Amino acid sequence: MRLHSAILSSLAHHRITSRFRQIYSLQRPADAIAPMATSEDSLRRALAEKQSTIDASGNTIRQLKSSGASKSEIDEAVKALNALKLEKTSIETQLKASISGDANGSVMSRDAFRQAVVNTLERRLFYIPSFKIYRGVAGLYDYGPPGCAVKSNVLAFWRQHFVLEEDMLEVDCPCVTPEVVLKASGHVDKFTDLMVKDEKTGTCYRADHLLKDHCKDKLEKDLAMSAEKAAEFKHILAVLDDLSAEELGAKIKEYGIVAPDTKNPLSDPYPFNLMFQTSIGPSGVSPGYMRPETAQGIFVNFKDLYYYNGNKLPFAAAQIGQAFRNEISPRQGLLRVREFTLAEIEHFVDPDDKSHPKYSEVEKLEFLMFPRDLQMSGQSAKRLCLGEAVSKGIVNNQTLAYFIGRVYLFLTCLGIDEERLRFRQHLPNEMAHYAADCWDAEIESSYGWIECVGIADRSAYDLRAHTDKSGVALVAQEKFAEPKEVEKLVITPIKKELGLAFKGNQKMVVEALEAMSEKEAMDMKSVLETKGEVEFEVCTLEKTVAITKKMVTISKEKKKEHQRVFTPSVIEPSFGIGRIIYCLYEHSFYMRPSKAGDEQLNVFRFPPLVAPIKCTVFPLVQNQQYEEVAKNISRSLTAAGISNKKDITGTSIGKRYARTDELGVPFAVTVDSTSSVTIRERDSKDQIRVSIDEVAAVVKEVSEGRATWADILNKYPAHTSASADE
């Protein structure tokens, strides 16, 4: 007994230590997320071990009492037990912090941080729910004045960074799209999410959202869960997008998931097409849809754009516009909405030459990348050199890598924290069979990692699909100086035989056969000649089928050609503007104490590039001379193209600073004389004194990035006053 008591006593000195993951600080801007010293899994294991030790200690105390042990011996065992319970409480606290982001009051929880951001955004009219006086409609939002300005600035920079600098062809196509276009692209048949219904009320829910919520809720609230069970839930969250209807339904039943509102049983998952359907014209015989993406307008115009570009490749076309998706149960504010702005680029390139002339400009960039091998081995994203990723074959080609690099520069210039930005490669089961490689720019927010930009090498699928449906050849030509004898691969599916064998699935089998690479085709030819039948995986059917000699002919033919006719490949960067803007709001938001220390003041740390207002102008006091000077400065700022706002309310200068800080205004001009004024920088609260005639030039220079605030501080005399810290 004494030996067991000694063991318990020594265990009481064991301490599980951890540093908290600091996410969102009350005292400073949201900084990079620090890695955990002790992982969630190890904390769960430690908690389970501690509970086991506590149970054993309780049994020991009961045995001591029943055996008539001395009071001092029992007291010693009870003391050790209480110490163990304190350690258990400490581990539970650390585990909660690891899951939710809490940390001893020095940081806010994710939910509290998000609520603070959203409250500020809605109160200052960055955005509000649409049709608010009629109780709104889920998934629809209105942008208010500052929100419109931020969005306009982001789109203006997108045009500058991509359309102008890359010499792209910009188009603007209708939102209403004929059904035949979206039939060819596959959206009519495949643009679906899996839905379940409350079997009694008929209320609809997204099946994957219910499963995701269940897994996250268990991970966050069931602290006694074993590390193995936690790993199971995490695995489900990781592969959620790849689960079939049957797999989703099986997990929902296994975990006993019911309708959230009524606790009624749910139906089996079934597909729901996310497009808004309409009809074109009064007769209703010409069906159409509100476009779910802007890309198809570019693809169907390829022939004319190619001609406009002098029949030369490569070239890129770009489009900014509204897209529509009839989300089943939209949540997460601006991150999942039914109407949103997309900015998409379709870069058309020779499939045999995917080099890029400006690749050297980005190849030395280093940032967080998450290749599929790291994902599949359970590791985290790592900083990689882009050029190294291409040379090792991690990124498929130079053009794809070039756009990954340009997207990184675009997002970080906007104000996205580079430590909370990663590029995640799609896993093999995520990619369409025709895709060569796909990467998502993911930004970490209070909702977790959010896909904001997709960068995909879509091969020639889209142009081929529209060529087949329309009968118009969407191809490019390369003319030879001298006729060339070329050996061409010819794959001829025998549609009659395939139709008899596969009926309604014939088209998908034909597409898969025609999309084979030369090696795949010649391997199939060899097997068919020796065995007469071959197993062939059709990704769009998600199964393997049997192909016989009667169903396809494969050969190589030698021909003399004067030109090469081919279908270009497409590299597609696609930007969800609303998602980028919301993540920018979170990455820019922080709180700092007022001068009196009795309240926390909200600040948006927008770079001048995207700030809704670049400068405010305040007369220090209500004075006709000062107000006239303020008006003249405002006019000079407007003439220089700098958005600005006057505030002559007469409230204290500290309150006026706080109001504009909350809007993210980077510079404030305070008129305190008729010859010179002060300019205050938002985050440092440093002030300089400049003459009235120089104000517009100084603000313009630093707003446009031609000088830093540090440069300005070195050039002009500093100004100090009590009001600067209010």
N, C-alpha and C positions, 0 to 999 in steps of 0.2 A: 504494500500500500504506500509506504514511504517512497519507494522507487517511482511509482506512478505519479505521486504528488510532485516529486522532484522534476519529472519530465514535463508535467504541466507548468511548473514554475519557470522552467527554461523556455518553454513555448511562449509564455507570457511576455518574454523580452523580445520576441521576434516581431519585426515591424515591416509591413508592406509599404514601400514608399513609391511615390509617383509625382511627377510634375504635371500640372494640368495643361490641357490643350487650350491655349489662349486664342480665342477667335475674334471677339468683338469687344474692344475696350471702351469703357466710358470716358477715359481720360485722353484718348488719342484716336487718330484715324484707324480704321480697320486694317490691321497689318497682316502679314503672311501668317498662315496657320502653322504653328510649330508642331513637329512630329511628337507623338506620345513617347515618353520614356518607357512606360509600361503599357502594353497593348490591352485592348478590351478582353481578348481571349485569355491572357495571363491573369487578368483581374478576376475573370469568371472562375478560372481554375483555383486561384487563391481563395476565393470566397467559398467554393465548394469544399476545399480542404479545411478551411477554418470552421465551417459548419460541422464537418465530420469530427474535428477535434473537440468542438463544443459538445456534441452529442456524447462522445466518449468520456469527456470530463464530467458531464451530468451523471452518466452511469456510474463513474467512479465515486462521486459524492454519495449517490444512493447506496452503493456497496459499503462505503465507510460508515454511514449512519446505521445500516442494518447489522454491521459487524461489531458495533459498539466502540468505534474508534474514538480517540480523545477529541475534545472540543478544539484544541489548537490545531490538530491535524485536519479536521473538517474545515475550520476557518481558513487554513492555508489553501485548501483545495478550492473553496468558494472564491477566495481572492484571485486565484489563478483563472477560474472560470469567468469572473467579471472582467478580468484583463483581456481574455480572449474575446468576449462579447464586444468590448470597446474596439478591439482590432477589427472585428467583423464589421462594425458600424463604419469605421474608417474606410475599409475596402469598399463597402456599399456606396459611400459618398464619392469615392474616386471613380467607381464604376458609373455612377449616375453622371458625373462630370464628363467622363469619356464618351458617354452616349449622347448627352444633350448639349454639351458645350458649357455647362455651368462651371464656375470656379471661384468659390469663396467670396462672392460679391464683387471681385475685381473685374469680372467680365459679365456681360449679359448672356442669358440663354439665347439660343437661336430664335426661339419663338418670340421672346421679349424684344430682341433686336429687330426682328422682322416687323413686329407690331409698331415699334418706334419709327421705323422707316416709313411704313405704309401710312401711319397716322399723319406724319409730316407731309408726305407726298399729297395726300388727299386734302389736308387742311390748307396747303399752299397751292392747291389746284393744279398740280402736275398732271394728275389724272383722277377721274371719278367714275363710278359705275354709270353706264348709259341709262337713260330714262329713269333717273333716280326718283323723281316725284311719283312715278308709277311702280315703285319698288324694284325697278331694274330688271335686267335679263342676264342670267349667268353667262359669263364669257364674252360680254360686250362692254367696252370702256370708252370714255371720251377723254381726249387730251385737252387740258386747260392751257392757258397762255404760256406758262413756263415749260410745260411738257411739250407743247408744239414747237417752242423755240429749241429745246434740246434735240427733239427728233429732227427738225430742219437742219440743225448744225451737224448732227451725225450723218445725215444723208448727204449734205454738202461735202463733208470730208470724204465720204465713201466715193462720191463722184470724182473728187480731186485725186484720191489715192489710187483708184482703179480705172475709171473711165478715161480720165484725162492723161494720167501718167502712163497708162498702158495702151493708149490710142484705141480704145474700144468703140464699137458701134452701138449707140444706145437706141433702143426701140421702146414703144409704149403700145401695148396690145390690149384688146378688150378684156374685161373681167368675165363677161358672158361668153361661154365657149360651146360650140356645137358638140353634140354627143359623139359624133363620128371621130373627132379629134381625140377625145379622152378614151374612146374605145380602143383606138390604135395604140395609145400610150400605156394602156393597161389599167387606168384608173377606174373605169366603170366596173371591171371585174374584180380588181384586187385592192382598191383603196379603202380598206375596212379596218375597224377595230372590233374586238370581241366584246359582246355585251351580254349581261344577264338581267333577268327581270325578277322583281318581287312577285312570287307566284299568286299572291292574293290581291295586291294593289296595282300591279303592272308597272310600278316605278322602275326605271332603267338605271343600270350602273355599269361602268366599265369593269370587266372581270379582272383585268390585271391590276387596276387601282385597288380593288377590294383585297386581293391577295397581298399586294404591296403594303397596304395599311395594316393588315393583320400581322405580317412579318415584322414590320417596324415597331408596332405596338408591343409585340412580345419581346423584342430585343430591348426596348426602352424600359418596360415595366416589370418584366419577370427577371429580377436580379439573381434568383436562385437557379436559373436555367443553366444546364451544363454547357461547357464550351463546345461540345460536339453538336448539341441541338442548336446553339447559336450559329455554328458554322453552317448547318443545314439551312437555316433561315437566310443567312447572308448569301449562300449559293443561289437560292431561289431569287433573291433580289438582283443578283448579278445576271442571271439568265432569263429574267422575266420576259423580256421582249421576244425571246425565241421560243417560248412555250406555245404549243399548239392548242387548239380549242379543247381537245381531249385531255391534254396534260393540265391545262388550267382548271377544267372542270373537276378532274380527279383531286387536285390539291385543295380546291374549295371544299369539296366533300370531306376529304381527309381531316382538314382542320376545323370542320364544323362552322364554316363562315356563313353568316345569314345576312339578310338585309339590314343595313345599319340603323335605319329609322324605326322599323317595325319588328325586327327580329324574326320575320317570316322566312321560310325556305326560298331558295333561289333556283331559277331555271338553269339548265345547262347553257354554257356559253355558245353564242352564235354570232356570225359576222354582221356588222352594220356598216353600210357605206357612208362615209363621212362627207360626201359632197352634197351641197345644196342643189336640188334639182329645180329646173324651171322650164318654160317653153318659149321658143322664139317666134314671135308673130301671134296674131289673134286666133288662129285656127287650132293651135295646140298640137299640130302634127309634126312640128320640128323641135324635138327635145334638145335641151341644153343643160348646162350646169354652170354654177359660179365656180370659176377656176380654183383648184386647190393649190396651185403653184403657178409661177409666171413663166416657167421654162418652155412650155409647149408652144407659146407664141413665138419664141425665138426659133425653135426647131422647124416649125412649118414655114418660116420665112427664110430658111437657110439658102435656098437657091438664089433669091434676090439679093441677100446680104453678101453672098459669095461673089456675085456679079459686081455689086457696088464696090467691093474690095479689090476689084481688078482681077478676079479669078485667082487670087493668091491665098495660100495657107502659110503659116497659121494666122488666124484672126479670132477676135473675141467679140461677142455681142453681149450687151448687158441690159437689164430691165429692173426698174423699181416700180412696185405696184402692190395693190391689195390682193390678198388671197383669202379664201373662205373654207373653213372646215367645220362641219356640224358636229362638234365635240359632244360625246354622250353625256358626260358630267364634268364640265370644265371647272378646274380649281386652280389654285396657285396664282391668282391675280393675272398680271400681264404675261406670265409664262405660258399659259394655255388658254387661248381665246378663240372665238369663232370667226373673227375678222381681224386680219393682221397685215403688216407690211413686210414684204419680202424684197430683198435685193439679190438678184441672181446673175451669174456670169456663165456663159457657155463658150468655152475656149476650144475652137475647132483646130485639130492638129493631125498631121500625117501619122497614121498608126505605126508606120515603120521608123519614124523619127520624132521621138518625144523629148528631144533636147530643148533647152530654152536659152536664147541669146543673153538674157540678163540673169541667168542662174547664179553667176559668180557674185552678184550683189547680195545674195541671201545665204550662200552655202556655209558661211562662218557663223551664222546665228546659232545660239544655244538656248534651249528652253525645255520645259517639261514635256516629254513624249511618253506615250504609253503603248508601245508596240504589243501585238497580240501575244508574243511569247511571254512577256512579263505578266500580262493578264491571266494567261492560262496556268502560269506557275504560282499564282497568288501573290506576286510582288507588287510594288507600288511604281508609279510613274517616276522616271529618272530624267535628269537633264542630259540631253544628247545634242551633239553638233549635227545640224541638218545635212551638211555635206557628207559626214560619216554615215548617217542613216541611209543616204542614197547609195554610197559606195558599197555598203554591206547588204544592199537589197532590201532593207527594212521599208523604205519608201520606194515605190515601183519605178518612178522615172523623174527626170529633172523638172518637167513642166508641173507635175503634181507637187513636187517639193517647192518649186518657186512660189506657187500660190499658197502653200502652207506658210512659208516665210512671210509673204506679203500680208496674209491674214493676221499673223502674230504681230507684225509692226502696226497694222491698222488698230487692233484691239488695245495694245499697250499705249499707243498714242492717244486713244480716246480716254484713257484713265483706268483701264482694267489692270488689276494687280497681277503682275507676271507670275507671282508665286501661287496664285489661285487660278491659273490658266494652264490647261494641258491639252495636248493633241492626242486623242485616243484612236487607235486603229481598230477598224471593225474586225470582229472575229469571223472566221470562214463561214459560219452558219448565219451570220448577219448579212452577208453580201449577196446581191443577186448574182445569178450564174454568169451574167455578161460583164460584171464589174471587174476591173483589173486591180483596183485598190481603193479603199475609202478611209478617210480620217475625219473625226469630228473635233472641232474646237469646243472644249467643254470649260465652262466657267463655274467655279464653286461659289455658291450663295448659301443663304440660310436654308434653302430647300435641298442642298446637296449639290452634286455636280450636274450642271444643266448644259445640254447640247445647244449651242447657239449658232454655230456655222458648220455646215457639212462640206467637205472637199472631196470629191469623188472622181475617179477615172471611170467613166461609164462606157468606155469602148465606143462601138458604133451602133449600139442598140437602138437609140431613139430615132436616128435618121433612117435606119433600116425599117423600123416599125412603121414610120409615116410613109416611106417609099412603098412598102407592101400594101398599105391601106389605100393610099391615094392614087397609086399608079404613076406618080411623078418621081423621077429619079433624083434623089437628093445626094449627089455625088460630087467629087472633085476630080480634076484631071492634072496629070503631070506629063507634059509633052517631052518626047525624047529628041535629042539632036539627030540621032541616027536610029533607024528601026532596030528593035531588039527582039531576039528570040527568047521567049520566057516560058518557063514551065509553070502552069497554073493548076492549083488544086480545084477539082470540080466535085462538089458534093450534091448529089441529086436525090432527094427523098422521093420515094414512090408513094404519092399521096393516097392512091387508091388502096394499096396494101396497108398503109398506116391507118387510114380511116376505118378499114374493116377491123383492125386489131385494137385501136384505141378510141374509136368513136369520138366523143366530145373532147377528148384530150389530144386529138391529133395535132392541132395547131402548136401546142406546147412542145410536143415531141419533135415536130418539124423544126421549130425555132432552135431547140437544143442541138439537133443534128447539124444545122447550118452554122451554128456558132462555134463548132469544134475548131480547135487549133489544128495546124497541119500534122503535128505529131499524134494528137488524139485520133485524127481521121485515118492516118496511115496504120496506126496500131489496130483500129477497128477493122480496117480492110484486111489486114493480115489474119486476124482471128476469124473473121467471116469466111475467108477462103479456106481455112483449115478445119474449122468446126461448124460453120454454117449458122452460128448463132452467138450473140455476145450480150453480156449484161451491160446496160447503159443507164447511168444516173441522170435523171431529169430533175433539176433543182426546183423548177416551178411546180412540179408535181410532188416534190419531197419524197420520191421513191425511185427505185431502180426497175427498169423495164427490160424486156427481152427484145432485141432487134435481130431479125433474120436477114439472109441474103436478098430476099425478095423486097425488102422494105427500103433499101438505099443502095445506090451505086457510088463508089468513090474511085476517082482516077486522077491522073496527072496528064495534062495535054500540053504539047509544045506549040507555041504560036508566035508569029512575028507581029509585033505591035509597034505602032507609031506613038502611042501614048498609053499611060497607065491610068485607068479609071478606078477609083476606090471610094469607099465611104469613110469620111473622116471620123476619128475618135473624138470624144468630147471630155474635157476636164471641166467639172462643174463645181465652183464654190457657190454655196447658197446660204444667205445670211438672214436669220430671223431678227429683224431690227428691234421689235418690241422686247424680245428676250435679252438682247445685248444692252438695251437701255435700262431695263430693270436691274440687271447685274451691275451696270455702271452706277445706278443709284445706291445699291448696297455697298459697293466698293468705295464710293465717295463719301458715305455718311459716317459722321462721328459726332461725339458730344464732348463739350468741355465746360468746366465750371464758370459761372458768372464771376464778376469781380468780387462780389460779396460772398461768393461760395455757397449761396443758399439755393441755387438751382442749376440744372444742367441745360446748356444751350445747344441747339441742334445746328450742325454745319454740314453742308455738302461741299466736298473738296473737288469740285469740277475743274478740270484744266480749262484755261481760257478758250481753248478750241471749241468746247461743247457747252460752256456755261450759257444759260438762257439769256442773261444780261451780263455784259462785259464790265460795266462800270455804273456806279451810282454817284449822284452829285448832291451834296448836302450843304446848304448854308448853315454855319455853326449855330446861329441864332436867327430869329425872325427879324430881318433887317432888309429894307428895300434895296439898298446898294448891294448887299450880299446876294439877294435873290436875283438881281439883274445880272450879276457876274455868273451865278449858277446857270441861268438861262443861256448866256453866251457860250459858256463851256459846253453845255449840252448840245447847242447847235453845232459847235466845232467838232464834237465827237460824232454826231450824226453825219456830218459832211464827210468825215473820215471813214464812214462805214462801220462805226462801233456802236452796238446796241447799248443804250443807256437809259437810266431812269432818274428823274429828279424827285427829291423828297423834301418838301418845304413845310412839313406838318408842324414843326416847332417842338416835337417831342425831344427827349434827351438824345444826344449824339450816340450814346451807348445803345439805346433801344433801337435806333435806326441802323446801327452797325449789325445788331443781332438779327433784325428783320432781313437784311440783305444777305447775311451769312447763311441764313436758313434757306435762301433761294440759290445759294452757291455762287453769288456774284464775287469775282476775284478781286476787284479793285473798287475803292470808294474815295471820291474826291470831296474833301471838306473845305468849304469856302470860309476862311476866317480873316481875310483881308481883301483889298481891292487890287492888289498887285501880284500876290503869290498865294498858292493853296497847298494843302497837304494831300498826298496820295497814300492810302493805306492798303496793304496787302492782306488778304483775308486770313490765311492760315498762320502766318508769323505775327500778324498784327503790327508789323514794322511800318513806319511812316517816313516819307521823304517830303521835302519842300521843293516845289518847282514854280516857275513863273506861270502865269495864266496862259500865256501864248504857247507854252510847251506841253500843256496837259495832253492834248489829243495825240501829239507825236509820241510822247512817252508811253501812253496806254496802248496805242496802236502797235508800237514796236514790240512790247512784251506780250501783247495778246496774240500777235501773229507768229510768235516764236522766234523772232529775229534777235531777241535779247532775253536773258533770264532776269528774274527779280534780283538775283545777286549782282548782275551787271549794273542794274539800275541803282542799287544801293551804293555801289562804288562810285557812281557818276554824280549823284546828287546828295546834298546834305541831309543827314538824318534829322527827323523831327520827333521830339518826345513831348508827351503831355499826358495828363491823368486820364483824359478821355480815350486815349488809345487802348487802354486796358479794360474799359468798361464793357 
